[in-house]
């Protein structure tokens, strides 16, 4: 990734931070973290059974 595209993403991120979409993105990432955490616990549970 070039520096200019990275800068463009950062600018877009700054704009989105002031937007209502940030709340949606935050919820989306939080949901992803919960799913990831659940998968980790689930795989550990399966490993304990076997």
PDB file with SEQRES, HELIX, SHEET and CRYST1 records, atoms N, CA, C and O in Angstrom:
SEQRES   1 A   50  UNK UNK UNK UNK UNK UNK UNK UNK UNK UNK UNK UNK UNK          
SEQRES   2 A   50  UNK UNK UNK UNK UNK UNK UNK UNK UNK UNK UNK UNK UNK          
SEQRES   3 A   50  UNK UNK UNK UNK UNK UNK UNK UNK UNK UNK UNK UNK UNK          
SEQRES   4 A   50  UNK UNK UNK UNK UNK UNK UNK UNK UNK UNK UNK                  
HELIX    1 AA1 UNK A    3  UNK A   17  1                                  15    
HELIX    2 AA2 UNK A   21  UNK A   49  1                                  29    
CRYST1    1.000    1.000    1.000  90.00  90.00  90.00 P 1           1          
ATOM      1  N   UNK A   1       0.850  -1.189   0.000  1.00  0.00           N  
ATOM      2  CA  UNK A   1       0.000   0.000   0.000  1.00  0.00           C  
ATOM      3  C   UNK A   1       0.890   1.244   0.000  1.00  0.00           C  
ATOM      4  O   UNK A   1       1.822   1.358   0.796  1.00  0.00           O  
ATOM      5  N   UNK A   2       0.590   2.157  -0.891  1.00  0.00           N  
ATOM      6  CA  UNK A   2       1.394   3.376  -0.972  1.00  0.00           C  
ATOM      7  C   UNK A   2       0.996   4.364   0.125  1.00  0.00           C  
ATOM      8  O   UNK A   2      -0.062   4.242   0.742  1.00  0.00           O  
ATOM      9  N   UNK A   3       1.867   5.339   0.348  1.00  0.00           N  
ATOM     10  CA  UNK A   3       1.626   6.304   1.427  1.00  0.00           C  
ATOM     11  C   UNK A   3       0.409   7.172   1.123  1.00  0.00           C  
ATOM     12  O   UNK A   3      -0.351   7.520   2.027  1.00  0.00           O  
ATOM     13  N   UNK A   4       0.224   7.523  -0.165  1.00  0.00           N  
ATOM     14  CA  UNK A   4      -0.893   8.406  -0.521  1.00  0.00           C  
ATOM     15  C   UNK A   4      -2.233   7.729  -0.256  1.00  0.00           C  
ATOM     16  O   UNK A   4      -3.162   8.368   0.237  1.00  0.00           O  
ATOM     17  N   UNK A   5      -2.341   6.442  -0.579  1.00  0.00           N  
ATOM     18  CA  UNK A   5      -3.600   5.737  -0.340  1.00  0.00           C  
ATOM     19  C   UNK A   5      -3.830   5.571   1.158  1.00  0.00           C  
ATOM     20  O   UNK A   5      -4.966   5.639   1.629  1.00  0.00           O  
ATOM     21  N   UNK A   6      -2.757   5.355   1.899  1.00  0.00           N  
ATOM     22  CA  UNK A   6      -2.872   5.245   3.353  1.00  0.00           C  
ATOM     23  C   UNK A   6      -3.364   6.558   3.948  1.00  0.00           C  
ATOM     24  O   UNK A   6      -4.205   6.570   4.847  1.00  0.00           O  
ATOM     25  N   UNK A   7      -2.823   7.675   3.429  1.00  0.00           N  
ATOM     26  CA  UNK A   7      -3.238   8.999   3.895  1.00  0.00           C  
ATOM     27  C   UNK A   7      -4.710   9.223   3.576  1.00  0.00           C  
ATOM     28  O   UNK A   7      -5.450   9.798   4.374  1.00  0.00           O  
ATOM     29  N   UNK A   8      -5.127   8.757   2.390  1.00  0.00           N  
ATOM     30  CA  UNK A   8      -6.524   8.913   1.975  1.00  0.00           C  
ATOM     31  C   UNK A   8      -7.443   8.136   2.919  1.00  0.00           C  
ATOM     32  O   UNK A   8      -8.517   8.610   3.288  1.00  0.00           O  
ATOM     33  N   UNK A   9      -7.005   6.943   3.299  1.00  0.00           N  
ATOM     34  CA  UNK A   9      -7.804   6.128   4.219  1.00  0.00           C  
ATOM     35  C   UNK A   9      -7.898   6.814   5.578  1.00  0.00           C  
ATOM     36  O   UNK A   9      -8.960   6.817   6.201  1.00  0.00           O  
ATOM     37  N   UNK A  10      -6.789   7.395   6.039  1.00  0.00           N  
ATOM     38  CA  UNK A  10      -6.792   8.084   7.329  1.00  0.00           C  
ATOM     39  C   UNK A  10      -7.731   9.282   7.311  1.00  0.00           C  
ATOM     40  O   UNK A  10      -8.440   9.538   8.284  1.00  0.00           O  
ATOM     41  N   UNK A  11      -7.733  10.017   6.196  1.00  0.00           N  
ATOM     42  CA  UNK A  11      -8.637  11.171   6.066  1.00  0.00           C  
ATOM     43  C   UNK A  11     -10.088  10.696   6.085  1.00  0.00           C  
ATOM     44  O   UNK A  11     -10.938  11.294   6.744  1.00  0.00           O  
ATOM     45  N   UNK A  12     -10.359   9.618   5.356  1.00  0.00           N  
ATOM     46  CA  UNK A  12     -11.721   9.071   5.331  1.00  0.00           C  
ATOM     47  C   UNK A  12     -12.116   8.584   6.717  1.00  0.00           C  
ATOM     48  O   UNK A  12     -13.266   8.727   7.131  1.00  0.00           O  
ATOM     49  N   UNK A  13     -11.150   8.007   7.435  1.00  0.00           N  
ATOM     50  CA  UNK A  13     -11.422   7.526   8.786  1.00  0.00           C  
ATOM     51  C   UNK A  13     -11.747   8.693   9.716  1.00  0.00           C  
ATOM     52  O   UNK A  13     -12.654   8.603  10.544  1.00  0.00           O  
ATOM     53  N   UNK A  14     -10.996   9.797   9.571  1.00  0.00           N  
ATOM     54  CA  UNK A  14     -11.255  10.987  10.390  1.00  0.00           C  
ATOM     55  C   UNK A  14     -12.646  11.538  10.110  1.00  0.00           C  
ATOM     56  O   UNK A  14     -13.347  11.970  11.025  1.00  0.00           O  
ATOM     57  N   UNK A  15     -13.040  11.521   8.838  1.00  0.00           N  
ATOM     58  CA  UNK A  15     -14.384  12.007   8.491  1.00  0.00           C  
ATOM     59  C   UNK A  15     -15.444  11.086   9.077  1.00  0.00           C  
ATOM     60  O   UNK A  15     -16.465  11.551   9.585  1.00  0.00           O  
ATOM     61  N   UNK A  16     -15.206   9.787   9.007  1.00  0.00           N  
ATOM     62  CA  UNK A  16     -16.191   8.823   9.495  1.00  0.00           C  
ATOM     63  C   UNK A  16     -16.302   8.866  11.010  1.00  0.00           C  
ATOM     64  O   UNK A  16     -17.354   8.566  11.574  1.00  0.00           O  
ATOM     65  N   UNK A  17     -15.193   9.247  11.676  1.00  0.00           N  
ATOM     66  CA  UNK A  17     -15.227   9.304  13.132  1.00  0.00           C  
ATOM     67  C   UNK A  17     -16.245  10.331  13.608  1.00  0.00           C  
ATOM     68  O   UNK A  17     -16.851  10.167  14.666  1.00  0.00           O  
ATOM     69  N   UNK A  18     -16.430  11.388  12.826  1.00  0.00           N  
ATOM     70  CA  UNK A  18     -17.404  12.428  13.175  1.00  0.00           C  
ATOM     71  C   UNK A  18     -18.801  12.066  12.686  1.00  0.00           C  
ATOM     72  O   UNK A  18     -19.771  12.767  12.972  1.00  0.00           O  
ATOM     73  N   UNK A  19     -18.892  10.967  11.947  1.00  0.00           N  
ATOM     74  CA  UNK A  19     -20.165  10.585  11.349  1.00  0.00           C  
ATOM     75  C   UNK A  19     -20.888   9.566  12.222  1.00  0.00           C  
ATOM     76  O   UNK A  19     -20.327   9.049  13.188  1.00  0.00           O  
ATOM     77  N   UNK A  20     -22.129   9.287  11.872  1.00  0.00           N  
ATOM     78  CA  UNK A  20     -22.899   8.288  12.608  1.00  0.00           C  
ATOM     79  C   UNK A  20     -22.480   6.879  12.194  1.00  0.00           C  
ATOM     80  O   UNK A  20     -22.788   5.908  12.885  1.00  0.00           O  
ATOM     81  N   UNK A  21     -21.774   6.769  11.059  1.00  0.00           N  
ATOM     82  CA  UNK A  21     -21.323   5.456  10.598  1.00  0.00           C  
ATOM     83  C   UNK A  21     -20.309   4.855  11.567  1.00  0.00           C  
ATOM     84  O   UNK A  21     -20.128   3.638  11.614  1.00  0.00           O  
ATOM     85  N   UNK A  22     -19.650   5.718  12.340  1.00  0.00           N  
ATOM     86  CA  UNK A  22     -18.653   5.222  13.289  1.00  0.00           C  
ATOM     87  C   UNK A  22     -19.303   4.300  14.309  1.00  0.00           C  
ATOM     88  O   UNK A  22     -18.718   3.293  14.707  1.00  0.00           O  
ATOM     89  N   UNK A  23     -20.511   4.647  14.729  1.00  0.00           N  
ATOM     90  CA  UNK A  23     -21.225   3.815  15.697  1.00  0.00           C  
ATOM     91  C   UNK A  23     -21.486   2.444  15.087  1.00  0.00           C  
ATOM     92  O   UNK A  23     -21.333   1.421  15.754  1.00  0.00           O  
ATOM     93  N   UNK A  24     -21.882   2.430  13.814  1.00  0.00           N  
ATOM     94  CA  UNK A  24     -22.148   1.171  13.126  1.00  0.00           C  
ATOM     95  C   UNK A  24     -20.878   0.346  12.995  1.00  0.00           C  
ATOM     96  O   UNK A  24     -20.882  -0.860  13.239  1.00  0.00           O  
ATOM     97  N   UNK A  25     -19.782   1.012  12.605  1.00  0.00           N  
ATOM     98  CA  UNK A  25     -18.502   0.307  12.449  1.00  0.00           C  
ATOM     99  C   UNK A  25     -18.028  -0.241  13.788  1.00  0.00           C  
ATOM    100  O   UNK A  25     -17.530  -1.364  13.863  1.00  0.00           O  
ATOM    101  N   UNK A  26     -18.181   0.551  14.843  1.00  0.00           N  
ATOM    102  CA  UNK A  26     -17.767   0.100  16.169  1.00  0.00           C  
ATOM    103  C   UNK A  26     -18.537  -1.140  16.588  1.00  0.00           C  
ATOM    104  O   UNK A  26     -17.962  -2.086  17.127  1.00  0.00           O  
ATOM    105  N   UNK A  27     -19.848  -1.131  16.339  1.00  0.00           N  
ATOM    106  CA  UNK A  27     -20.674  -2.284  16.674  1.00  0.00           C  
ATOM    107  C   UNK A  27     -20.271  -3.487  15.829  1.00  0.00           C  
ATOM    108  O   UNK A  27     -20.265  -4.619  16.313  1.00  0.00           O  
ATOM    109  N   UNK A  28     -19.932  -3.238  14.561  1.00  0.00           N  
ATOM    110  CA  UNK A  28     -19.539  -4.320  13.658  1.00  0.00           C  
ATOM    111  C   UNK A  28     -18.248  -4.978  14.130  1.00  0.00           C  
ATOM    112  O   UNK A  28     -18.141  -6.204  14.159  1.00  0.00           O  
ATOM    113  N   UNK A  29     -17.259  -4.143  14.504  1.00  0.00           N  
ATOM    114  CA  UNK A  29     -15.979  -4.687  14.961  1.00  0.00           C  
ATOM    115  C   UNK A  29     -16.145  -5.388  16.305  1.00  0.00           C  
ATOM    116  O   UNK A  29     -15.512  -6.411  16.561  1.00  0.00           O  
ATOM    117  N   UNK A  30     -17.003  -4.829  17.164  1.00  0.00           N  
ATOM    118  CA  UNK A  30     -17.247  -5.452  18.461  1.00  0.00           C  
ATOM    119  C   UNK A  30     -17.879  -6.818  18.262  1.00  0.00           C  
ATOM    120  O   UNK A  30     -17.516  -7.785  18.932  1.00  0.00           O  
ATOM    121  N   UNK A  31     -18.836  -6.894  17.328  1.00  0.00           N  
ATOM    122  CA  UNK A  31     -19.486  -8.161  17.021  1.00  0.00           C  
ATOM    123  C   UNK A  31     -18.463  -9.167  16.505  1.00  0.00           C  
ATOM    124  O   UNK A  31     -18.499 -10.341  16.872  1.00  0.00           O  
ATOM    125  N   UNK A  32     -17.544  -8.698  15.644  1.00  0.00           N  
ATOM    126  CA  UNK A  32     -16.507  -9.577  15.106  1.00  0.00           C  
ATOM    127  C   UNK A  32     -15.605 -10.105  16.215  1.00  0.00           C  
ATOM    128  O   UNK A  32     -15.210 -11.271  16.199  1.00  0.00           O  
ATOM    129  N   UNK A  33     -15.278  -9.235  17.188  1.00  0.00           N  
ATOM    130  CA  UNK A  33     -14.431  -9.657  18.300  1.00  0.00           C  
ATOM    131  C   UNK A  33     -15.139 -10.690  19.155  1.00  0.00           C  
ATOM    132  O   UNK A  33     -14.516 -11.643  19.624  1.00  0.00           O  
ATOM    133  N   UNK A  34     -16.442 -10.509  19.364  1.00  0.00           N  
ATOM    134  CA  UNK A  34     -17.219 -11.458  20.160  1.00  0.00           C  
ATOM    135  C   UNK A  34     -17.250 -12.817  19.461  1.00  0.00           C  
ATOM    136  O   UNK A  34     -17.088 -13.857  20.100  1.00  0.00           O  
ATOM    137  N   UNK A  35     -17.459 -12.795  18.138  1.00  0.00           N  
ATOM    138  CA  UNK A  35     -17.489 -14.047  17.376  1.00  0.00           C  
ATOM    139  C   UNK A  35     -16.133 -14.729  17.443  1.00  0.00           C  
ATOM    140  O   UNK A  35     -16.054 -15.946  17.607  1.00  0.00           O  
ATOM    141  N   UNK A  36     -15.058 -13.944  17.317  1.00  0.00           N  
ATOM    142  CA  UNK A  36     -13.705 -14.504  17.378  1.00  0.00           C  
ATOM    143  C   UNK A  36     -13.442 -15.110  18.756  1.00  0.00           C  
ATOM    144  O   UNK A  36     -12.881 -16.201  18.858  1.00  0.00           O  
ATOM    145  N   UNK A  37     -13.841 -14.412  19.809  1.00  0.00           N  
ATOM    146  CA  UNK A  37     -13.655 -14.893  21.175  1.00  0.00           C  
ATOM    147  C   UNK A  37     -14.450 -16.179  21.386  1.00  0.00           C  
ATOM    148  O   UNK A  37     -13.970 -17.119  22.020  1.00  0.00           O  
ATOM    149  N   UNK A  38     -15.670 -16.213  20.848  1.00  0.00           N  
ATOM    150  CA  UNK A  38     -16.519 -17.393  20.980  1.00  0.00           C  
ATOM    151  C   UNK A  38     -15.876 -18.589  20.288  1.00  0.00           C  
ATOM    152  O   UNK A  38     -15.920 -19.708  20.800  1.00  0.00           O  
ATOM    153  N   UNK A  39     -15.275 -18.345  19.113  1.00  0.00           N  
ATOM    154  CA  UNK A  39     -14.612 -19.432  18.379  1.00  0.00           C  
ATOM    155  C   UNK A  39     -13.430 -19.979  19.167  1.00  0.00           C  
ATOM    156  O   UNK A  39     -13.202 -21.189  19.198  1.00  0.00           O  
ATOM    157  N   UNK A  40     -12.676 -19.080  19.807  1.00  0.00           N  
ATOM    158  CA  UNK A  40     -11.520 -19.520  20.597  1.00  0.00           C  
ATOM    159  C   UNK A  40     -11.979 -20.398  21.756  1.00  0.00           C  
ATOM    160  O   UNK A  40     -11.400 -21.455  22.005  1.00  0.00           O  
ATOM    161  N   UNK A  41     -13.014 -19.961  22.464  1.00  0.00           N  
ATOM    162  CA  UNK A  41     -13.545 -20.739  23.588  1.00  0.00           C  
ATOM    163  C   UNK A  41     -14.096 -22.068  23.081  1.00  0.00           C  
ATOM    164  O   UNK A  41     -13.913 -23.107  23.715  1.00  0.00           O  
ATOM    165  N   UNK A  42     -14.775 -22.028  21.931  1.00  0.00           N  
ATOM    166  CA  UNK A  42     -15.385 -23.229  21.361  1.00  0.00           C  
ATOM    167  C   UNK A  42     -14.320 -24.257  20.997  1.00  0.00           C  
ATOM    168  O   UNK A  42     -14.481 -25.443  21.286  1.00  0.00           O  
ATOM    169  N   UNK A  43     -13.228 -23.813  20.362  1.00  0.00           N  
ATOM    170  CA  UNK A  43     -12.165 -24.745  19.972  1.00  0.00           C  
ATOM    171  C   UNK A  43     -11.475 -25.304  21.207  1.00  0.00           C  
ATOM    172  O   UNK A  43     -11.100 -26.476  21.219  1.00  0.00           O  
ATOM    173  N   UNK A  44     -11.300 -24.499  22.242  1.00  0.00           N  
ATOM    174  CA  UNK A  44     -10.690 -24.992  23.485  1.00  0.00           C  
ATOM    175  C   UNK A  44     -11.588 -26.045  24.124  1.00  0.00           C  
ATOM    176  O   UNK A  44     -11.105 -27.041  24.663  1.00  0.00           O  
ATOM    177  N   UNK A  45     -12.898 -25.820  24.059  1.00  0.00           N  
ATOM    178  CA  UNK A  45     -13.866 -26.759  24.619  1.00  0.00           C  
ATOM    179  C   UNK A  45     -13.775 -28.103  23.904  1.00  0.00           C  
ATOM    180  O   UNK A  45     -13.803 -29.156  24.540  1.00  0.00           O  
ATOM    181  N   UNK A  46     -13.665 -28.059  22.568  1.00  0.00           N  
ATOM    182  CA  UNK A  46     -13.554 -29.284  21.773  1.00  0.00           C  
ATOM    183  C   UNK A  46     -12.244 -30.005  22.104  1.00  0.00           C  
ATOM    184  O   UNK A  46     -12.219 -31.231  22.217  1.00  0.00           O  
ATOM    185  N   UNK A  47     -11.160 -29.244  22.258  1.00  0.00           N  
ATOM    186  CA  UNK A  47      -9.865 -29.853  22.577  1.00  0.00           C  
ATOM    187  C   UNK A  47      -9.905 -30.521  23.951  1.00  0.00           C  
ATOM    188  O   UNK A  47      -9.267 -31.554  24.156  1.00  0.00           O  
ATOM    189  N   UNK A  48     -10.640 -29.945  24.879  1.00  0.00           N  
ATOM    190  CA  UNK A  48     -10.749 -30.540  26.217  1.00  0.00           C  
ATOM    191  C   UNK A  48     -11.517 -31.857  26.148  1.00  0.00           C  
ATOM    192  O   UNK A  48     -11.185 -32.806  26.858  1.00  0.00           O  
ATOM    193  N   UNK A  49     -12.535 -31.920  25.302  1.00  0.00           N  
ATOM    194  CA  UNK A  49     -13.337 -33.143  25.166  1.00  0.00           C  
ATOM    195  C   UNK A  49     -12.477 -34.264  24.574  1.00  0.00           C  
ATOM    196  O   UNK A  49     -12.523 -35.403  25.037  1.00  0.00           O  
ATOM    197  N   UNK A  50     -11.692 -33.924  23.543  1.00  0.00           N  
ATOM    198  CA  UNK A  50     -10.836 -34.931  22.900  1.00  0.00           C  
ATOM    199  C   UNK A  50      -9.546 -35.129  23.686  1.00  0.00           C  
ATOM    200  O   UNK A  50      -8.703 -35.937  23.297  1.00  0.00           O  
TER     201      UNK A  50                                                      
END                                                                             
